[in-house]
Amino acid sequence: MSIHVPRQDHFITERHMRVDELLKGYDPGLELQFIPPGSRGPLDTKPWRVVHHPGNAPSYIIGYYDDADERLLARIIMADNAKTNVLTELDALNKAREAIKRADEQAAMREAHAKAAAVFRSPKYHYKMDGVDFGELR
């Protein structure tokens, strides 16, 4: 097991070991570490951290995480500016936001059209929908 655990009385699952293997596959200098509750400071609430051990420089902590799972891997990969382009990620995020906004607007427009069609097709003199009496308009 390559996960650094200062005391061995804490349970490390297969998933934690798999995440550590994937981290090492992504970059051999990365190490997943568990911080036992007794070793944490008063403000430290996250039990996992990832440490980078570059061969030609001192080791440093990349970040602290709530759990060793796919979210941790995703954050490591997204934060790696050497292998990913931040601008393309931002462009993709902006395009996704625009697409969601367009879809919401189209859904609202379809709903408004359906309501208007229901009012105009109705033989009733007073047609109430969402607290509005449309009979006064006829």
N, C-alpha and C positions, 0 to 999 in steps of 0.2 A: 504494500500500500504506500503510495507516494504522497498522500495528504498529510501535511504537517499538523499533528495534534499534540500540544504540550503535555496533556494528561490523557491516558488511555481509558478513562472510565466513562467516556461519552460514546454513544452509538453512531457509527458511520455507516450509511446505507450503500447499497450497490449503485444507486443513482448518484450519490456524492462521488464515488470512485469513478463512475462513467464520465461525470462532468470534468473531473480532474484529468482523465485520459484525453478527453476532447480538447481541453485547454492546452495540454502538452502537445497534442497533435497540431494545434493551431500555431503555437509558439513554444518550443521546448524550454524557454526561460520562464514560463508562467507556472505558478504554483498556487494551488488552492489551500487555504489554511482555515482551520476551525479555531475560534477564540473561545475558550471555556468561560463560563460566567465569572469565575474567580479572577481571571486575568483581564477582564474588561474594566474600563473606567466607568465613572458614574454616568457619563453621557453616551457611552457606547451601547447601542441597542442591537446592532447587527452582528450576528455571530460568525459570519464568513467574510474572508477577505482574499483578494488575489494579489500576490506579490510577484514582481518581475525581477528575475535575476539575470541581467545582461552580463555577458562574459567580460566585458572591458570596463564596466562601471559599477558603482555600488547598487545594491538592491533597493527597490522602492515599492511602495504600496500603490496599486492601481486603484483600488476602491474597496468599500465595505458593502456587503450585500445581506439581505434578509434570509435567503435560502440559496443553496447551490443547485440551480435548475437551469432550464433553457433560457430564462430571462437573464441570468448572469452571463451566459454565453453570448446572447444577443447584444448585451451592453458592451461586452469586451470587443466584439467584432465591429459594432458601430462606432466605438471610440477609437479604433485603430486608423488614424489618419494616413498612415503609410500605405495601407492596402485598400482604403475606401476613399471616395471623393465626397466631401461634405456637401458640395454644391449640388451634386446629382441627387443626394438624399433629400436636400431641401426642396429641389425642384419636384421630386416625386411626392413629397409631403404636400407641397402647395397644389399640385395637380389632383391629389387625392381629396384634399379639402374642397377644391372647386367642384370636383365631380359629386361629392356628397351634397354640397350646397345646391347644385343644379338638380340633383335627384329630389331633394326636399322641396324645391320650388315647383318642380313638375308634379309631384304628388299633391301639393297644396292646390295647384291649378286644376288638376283632375278632380279633386274633391269639390272645389268651387263650381266647376262645370256640372258635376253630377247633382249638386244641390240646386243650381239654377234650372237644370232640365226637369228635376222633380217638381219644382214650384210651377213651372210653365205647363207641364203635362197634367197637373192636378185639376180636377173639376171643382174642388172646394173653393168657396169664396174667401175664407180665412185660412191661410196655411201658415202654421207656426213652425219655425225651425230655429233652434239655438236661441230661443227667447225673442225672436223677431216675428211679427205678424206681417206676412207678405200680402195679405188681403187688402190692406190699406193702399197698396200701390196699384191695384187693378182698377 
